[in-house]
């Protein structure tokens, strides 16, 4: 069993974030000691780590809450939970494509700056822009 301080340190997740998750009903199985302090088991830490990953990808607290509520209803809701995660995965893929494109543009511009510093023209970036404007 871990205290909230220990859980926070192990997960590198702020204690106030863990309290927020609990307050929002995202940690339905957290036990408390005789003084009302939250006590965490390893499976709780695993779930918090997963939620932190989901949140980092932009998943809403409402979607997380829906997954928790469905999980509490039992295995017959696995299909619904899978559908939520599949939709979220597609959104992550879309965002990743946008980020990949932006990363490439930044990389190209850095190459331009490197070329300018070496006395070379800015042709490479203009070629990249032309490529974006061309129909595929």
C-alpha positions as CSV (number, residue, x, y, z in Angstrom):
1,X,0.0,0.0,0.0
2,X,1.2,3.5,-0.8
3,X,0.3,6.9,0.6
4,X,-0.7,9.7,-1.8
5,X,2.8,11.1,-1.4
6,X,4.4,7.8,-2.3
7,X,2.1,7.3,-5.2
8,X,2.8,10.8,-6.5
9,X,6.6,10.2,-6.3
10,X,6.4,6.8,-8.0
11,X,4.2,8.1,-10.8
12,X,5.8,11.5,-11.1
13,X,2.3,12.8,-11.0
14,X,1.3,15.7,-8.7
15,X,-0.7,14.7,-5.6
16,X,-3.3,17.3,-6.5
17,X,-3.8,15.6,-9.8
18,X,-4.4,12.3,-8.1
19,X,-6.9,14.0,-5.7
20,X,-8.6,15.5,-8.7
21,X,-9.0,12.1,-10.4
22,X,-10.4,10.7,-7.2
23,X,-12.8,13.7,-6.8
24,X,-14.0,13.2,-10.4
25,X,-14.8,9.5,-9.7
26,X,-12.0,8.2,-11.8
27,X,-10.5,6.1,-8.9
28,X,-13.6,4.2,-7.6
29,X,-11.7,1.5,-5.7
30,X,-9.3,3.6,-3.7
31,X,-9.2,2.5,-0.1
32,X,-8.8,4.8,2.9
33,X,-7.1,4.2,6.2
34,X,-8.7,4.8,9.6
35,X,-7.9,8.6,9.3
36,X,-9.5,8.9,5.8
37,X,-6.2,9.1,4.0
38,X,-6.1,7.5,0.5
39,X,-4.2,4.3,0.3
40,X,-3.1,3.0,-3.1
41,X,-2.3,-0.5,-4.3
42,X,-0.1,-1.3,-7.3
43,X,-3.2,-1.8,-9.5
44,X,-4.3,1.8,-8.5
45,X,-0.9,3.1,-9.6
46,X,-1.2,1.3,-12.9
47,X,-4.6,2.8,-13.5
48,X,-3.4,6.3,-12.6
49,X,-0.5,5.9,-15.0
50,X,-2.8,4.9,-17.7
51,X,-5.1,7.8,-17.1
52,X,-2.2,10.2,-17.1
53,X,-1.2,8.8,-20.5
54,X,-4.7,9.2,-21.8
55,X,-4.9,12.7,-20.5
56,X,-1.5,13.5,-22.2
57,X,-3.0,12.5,-25.5
58,X,-6.0,14.8,-25.0
59,X,-8.6,12.4,-23.7
60,X,-11.3,14.3,-21.8
61,X,-12.1,13.7,-18.2
62,X,-15.6,13.0,-19.3
63,X,-14.4,10.2,-21.6
64,X,-12.3,8.7,-18.8
65,X,-15.3,8.9,-16.5
66,X,-17.4,7.1,-19.1
67,X,-14.8,4.3,-19.3
68,X,-14.7,4.0,-15.5
69,X,-18.5,3.9,-15.2
70,X,-18.7,1.3,-18.0
71,X,-16.0,-0.8,-16.4
72,X,-17.9,-0.8,-13.1
73,X,-20.8,-2.3,-15.0
74,X,-18.8,-5.4,-16.0
75,X,-17.3,-7.1,-18.9
76,X,-20.5,-6.8,-21.0
77,X,-19.4,-3.1,-21.6
78,X,-16.0,-4.0,-23.1
79,X,-17.3,-3.3,-26.6
80,X,-18.4,0.2,-25.6
81,X,-15.1,0.9,-23.8
82,X,-13.2,-0.4,-26.9
83,X,-15.2,2.0,-29.1
84,X,-14.3,5.0,-27.0
85,X,-10.6,4.0,-27.1
86,X,-10.7,3.3,-30.9
87,X,-12.3,6.7,-31.5
88,X,-9.6,8.3,-29.3
89,X,-6.9,6.4,-31.1
90,X,-8.1,7.8,-34.4
91,X,-8.0,11.3,-33.0
92,X,-4.4,10.7,-31.8
93,X,-3.4,9.5,-35.3
94,X,-4.9,12.6,-36.8
95,X,-3.1,14.8,-34.3
96,X,0.1,12.9,-34.9
97,X,-0.1,13.5,-38.7
98,X,-0.5,17.3,-38.0
99,X,2.5,17.2,-35.6
100,X,4.6,15.2,-38.1
101,X,3.8,17.8,-40.8
102,X,4.7,20.7,-38.4
103,X,7.8,18.9,-37.3
104,X,8.9,18.6,-40.9
105,X,8.3,22.3,-41.5
106,X,10.3,23.2,-38.4
107,X,13.1,20.8,-39.5
108,X,13.1,22.3,-43.0
109,X,13.3,25.9,-41.6
110,X,16.2,24.9,-39.3
111,X,18.0,23.5,-42.4
112,X,17.4,26.9,-44.1
113,X,18.9,28.7,-41.2
114,X,21.9,26.4,-41.2
115,X,22.3,26.9,-45.0
116,X,22.1,30.7,-44.6
117,X,24.7,30.6,-41.9
118,X,26.9,28.7,-44.2
119,X,26.3,31.2,-47.0
120,X,23.9,29.1,-49.0
121,X,20.5,30.3,-50.3
122,X,17.0,29.5,-48.9
123,X,16.1,27.2,-51.8
124,X,15.4,24.1,-49.8
125,X,12.5,25.6,-47.8
126,X,10.9,27.1,-50.9
127,X,11.1,23.7,-52.5
128,X,9.3,22.2,-49.5
129,X,6.6,24.9,-49.7
130,X,6.2,24.3,-53.4
131,X,5.8,20.6,-52.7
132,X,3.0,21.3,-50.2
133,X,1.1,23.4,-52.7
134,X,1.4,20.8,-55.5
135,X,-1.6,18.4,-55.9
136,X,-0.7,14.9,-54.8
